[in-house]
Amino acid sequence: MNPVSTFIYKVFLYQGIFSWDVVLAVLNLVRFKRPVGKVTPEGHPGYGGYWPEYRAPQEGDSRCSCPALNAMANHGIIARSGRGIKFTDLTSHVRTTYNFSPSFCSFVPHYAAFMLNKSYSKDTFDLHELDLHNGIEHDASLTRLDSIFQPKQGEVHVPHVEELLSFATGKDKEGRTLLTIKDMSRILGKRRAQSKATNSEYSLSFFHKVFGSANSSTLLKIFGGRVDDMRTLLLEERLPDGWESRVRQPYGLTMLAFNGTVLPVEFGIRESDWAGDFEQSNDTRA
């Protein structure tokens, strides 16, 4: 497919996906939510809170900068090796595991396939391929060092995760500690200021800023901001026993609804609040 044909195809594809998303968002408003304990569909991994056996990755396995995808591989929901994954399988498994909407689960794998110059319907990928720098992976991550310091983006940077969780100020009705939108904006502002000061090759376009806020907002929506659950996900890349998505809408989390969290997170970020805490060394110290 030549560049012009590819562009036209993308326009019509994404227009269709976004229109579909709007319809699903409206349907979510008029349909009953799924009962607690039955968010994961029957017959799929995680139904009733029972997740397949967790196994840490072995030498030669492929992992990426996304803890949610790595957790799926560690539980065998997608290939435990993290290799040879079909884009079409990713669409269906993310849908049933995390209760993203079908439109959301179609958009992201299609975007990844285009990014990797692969066919969504025919090709496969390894998880680490998703870490094409400034494709999906980006600087100023909440759980990884910048790629200039750590090229293997499947490696969790524990101090970043611990600091993220320490920013939580919210509480739910049961007294569990929660990360809030304001908390997420604060830690993203700090991480961006730190990365800008220490990474001589720092780059973060507006697109990747919003993408970073979207990744962070997944923790607020799908995991409900619950620190205990996120600690397990982010440090072990494991789904907690008994866990299910906190999104109970029958058609899952739509992109339209998701923006109601992503945009407040992004526009609440104040890098300037942290700029004085980091020397503008522009070196490449880890």
C-alpha positions in Angstrom: 0.0 0.0 0.0 1.5 3.4 -1.0 1.7 6.3 1.4 -1.4 8.0 -0.1 -3.5 4.9 0.1 -2.3 4.2 3.6 -3.3 7.8 4.7 -6.7 7.4 3.2 -7.2 4.0 4.8 -6.2 5.4 8.2 -8.6 8.3 7.9 -11.6 6.1 7.2 -10.5 3.4 9.7 -10.0 5.9 12.6 -13.2 7.8 11.7 -15.1 4.5 11.9 -13.5 3.5 15.2 -14.2 6.9 16.8 -17.8 6.9 15.6 -18.2 3.4 17.0 -16.7 4.7 20.3 -19.3 7.5 20.6 -22.1 5.0 20.1 -20.7 2.7 22.8 -20.3 5.7 25.2 -24.0 6.5 24.7 -25.1 2.9 25.2 -23.1 2.8 28.4 -25.3 5.6 29.8 -28.5 3.7 29.3 -27.4 0.1 30.2 -27.0 -1.3 33.7 -23.4 -1.8 34.9 -22.0 -5.2 35.3 -22.4 -6.6 38.9 -19.3 -6.5 41.1 -17.6 -9.9 40.9 -18.8 -10.4 37.3 -17.0 -7.7 35.3 -14.7 -10.3 33.6 -16.8 -12.4 31.2 -17.5 -16.0 32.1 -15.3 -18.4 30.3 -12.4 -16.0 30.1 -9.2 -15.7 32.3 -10.0 -13.9 35.5 -13.7 -14.7 35.7 -14.7 -14.6 39.4 -11.2 -13.2 40.3 -9.4 -16.4 39.4 -6.4 -15.5 37.2 -4.1 -18.1 35.5 -0.9 -19.0 37.3 1.6 -16.2 37.5 5.1 -16.9 36.2 7.9 -14.4 36.2 9.5 -13.9 32.7 12.3 -16.3 31.8 15.5 -15.5 30.0 14.7 -14.9 26.3 11.2 -13.8 27.0 10.1 -10.4 25.6 8.6 -7.7 27.8 7.8 -4.0 27.2 7.3 -0.7 29.0 3.6 -1.5 29.6 3.0 -3.2 33.0 -0.6 -4.2 32.0 0.6 -6.1 28.8 3.5 -7.7 30.7 1.1 -8.9 33.4 -1.0 -10.5 30.7 2.1 -12.4 29.5 3.1 -13.4 33.0 -0.3 -14.9 33.5 -0.4 -16.6 30.1 -3.4 -14.6 28.9 -1.2 -13.8 25.9 1.9 -15.8 25.0 4.1 -16.2 28.2 7.2 -15.6 26.0 5.8 -12.3 24.9 6.6 -13.3 21.4 4.6 -14.0 18.2 1.4 -12.2 19.5 -1.3 -11.5 17.0 -2.6 -7.9 16.9 -6.1 -9.3 16.6 -5.6 -11.5 19.7 -4.4 -8.5 21.7 -7.6 -6.7 20.8 -9.8 -9.5 22.2 -7.7 -10.3 25.3 -7.3 -6.7 26.5 -11.0 -6.3 26.1 -11.9 -9.2 28.4 -9.0 -8.7 30.9 -9.3 -4.9 31.5 -12.8 -4.0 30.2 -11.7 -1.4 27.7 -14.4 -0.9 25.1 -14.2 -2.8 21.8 -13.4 0.5 20.0 -10.6 1.3 22.4 -9.2 -2.2 22.0 -9.3 -1.9 18.2 -7.7 1.6 18.0 -4.5 0.9 20.0 -3.4 -2.4 18.3 -4.2 -0.8 14.9 -2.0 2.2 15.9 0.8 -0.2 17.0 0.6 -2.1 13.8 0.9 1.0 11.7 3.8 2.2 13.9 5.6 -1.1 13.3 4.8 -1.2 9.6 2.9 -4.4 10.0 -0.5 -5.8 9.1 -3.0 -5.7 11.9 -4.9 -8.7 10.5 -2.0 -10.9 9.4 1.1 -10.2 11.4 2.5 -10.8 14.9 4.8 -8.9 17.1 7.0 -9.3 20.2 6.3 -7.1 23.2 9.6 -5.3 23.2 8.9 -4.1 19.6 6.3 -1.8 21.1 9.1 0.2 22.8 10.1 2.0 19.6 11.3 5.3 21.1 8.8 8.1 20.6 6.4 5.7 19.0 4.4 4.5 22.0 7.3 4.5 24.5 8.4 8.0 25.6 10.6 9.9 28.1 9.4 10.8 31.6 7.7 7.5 32.3 6.3 6.9 35.8 7.7 3.3 36.0 10.8 3.3 33.7 14.0 5.2 33.4 14.3 7.1 30.1 15.6 4.9 27.3 18.9 6.7 27.1 19.6 5.4 30.6 17.9 2.0 30.3 17.4 0.7 26.7 15.6 -2.4 28.0 12.2 -0.8 28.7 10.8 -4.0 30.0 12.8 -3.3 33.2 10.9 -1.8 36.1 12.6 1.1 37.9 11.5 0.4 41.4 12.3 3.9 42.9 10.0 5.5 40.3 7.2 3.2 41.2 7.6 3.7 44.9 7.6 7.4 44.5 4.5 7.3 42.4 2.6 5.3 45.0 3.9 7.7 47.8 2.1 10.6 46.1 -1.3 9.1 46.9 -3.5 11.3 49.0 -7.0 9.9 48.5 -9.1 7.4 50.5 -12.1 5.4 49.4 -15.1 4.5 51.6 -13.3 1.5 53.0 -10.2 3.6 53.9 -8.0 2.3 51.1 -5.3 4.7 49.9 -6.0 6.0 46.4 -4.1 8.0 43.8 -6.2 10.9 42.6 -6.2 13.0 39.4 -4.3 15.8 41.2 -1.8 13.2 42.6 -1.1 11.9 39.1 -0.7 15.4 37.7 1.8 16.3 40.4 4.0 13.2 39.9 3.9 13.6 36.1 5.0 17.2 36.5 7.9 16.1 38.7 8.9 13.3 36.4 8.9 15.6 33.3 11.0 18.2 35.1 13.5 15.6 36.3 13.8 14.0 32.8 14.2 17.4 31.1 17.0 18.3 33.6 19.0 15.0 33.4 18.4 13.6 29.9 20.5 15.4 27.3 18.3 13.8 24.6 14.9 14.5 26.3 12.0 14.8 24.0 8.3 14.8 24.7 5.9 16.1 22.1 2.4 17.2 23.0 1.1 13.9 21.6 3.4 11.9 23.9 2.5 14.1 26.8 -1.1 13.3 26.3 -0.2 9.6 25.7 1.7 9.6 29.0 -1.3 11.1 30.8 -3.5 8.4 29.2 -1.2 5.7 30.4 -1.4 7.2 33.9 -5.1 7.6 33.7 -5.4 3.8 33.0 -4.3 3.3 36.6 -7.0 5.7 37.8 -9.8 4.1 35.8 -9.1 0.4 35.3 -7.4 0.0 38.7 -9.5 2.7 40.5 -6.3 4.4 41.7 -6.0 1.7 44.5 -2.4 1.8 45.7 -2.5 -1.8 47.0 -3.5 -3.2 43.6 -1.1 -0.9 41.7 1.8 -2.0 43.9 1.2 -5.6 42.8 0.8 -4.6 39.1 3.6 -2.2 38.8 6.3 -3.9 40.9 5.5 -7.6 40.1 3.6 -7.1 36.9 1.0 -9.5 38.3 -2.8 -9.2 38.6 -3.8 -9.4 42.3 -5.8 -12.4 43.4 -9.5 -11.6 43.2 -8.9 -8.5 41.1 -11.3 -7.4 38.3 -11.5 -4.1 36.4 -13.0 -1.2 38.3 -14.8 -0.2 35.1 -18.2 -1.8 35.2 -19.8 -0.3 32.2 -21.3 -3.0 29.9 -19.4 -1.8 26.8 -16.2 -1.1 28.8 -14.1 2.1 29.0 -14.6 4.1 25.9 -12.1 6.7 24.6 -14.7 9.4 24.9 -15.3 8.6 28.6 -11.5 8.1 29.2 -10.8 11.7 28.0 -12.8 12.9 31.0 -9.8 11.7 33.1 -6.9 12.1 30.7 -7.5 15.8 30.0 -7.8 16.9 33.6 -4.6 14.9 34.4 -2.7 16.5 31.5 -3.9 20.1 32.0 -3.2 19.8 35.8 0.5 19.2 35.3 2.8 22.0 36.4 6.4 21.2 35.5 7.4 24.6 36.8 6.6 23.6 40.4 9.5 21.1 40.2 12.0 22.8 37.9 14.0 24.3 40.8 14.5 20.8 42.3 16.8 19.6 39.5 19.9 21.1 38.2 19.9 21.7 34.4 23.0 19.5 34.0 21.9 17.9 30.7 24.2 15.0 31.4 23.3 11.3 31.0 23.6 10.1 34.6 21.3 7.3 35.6 
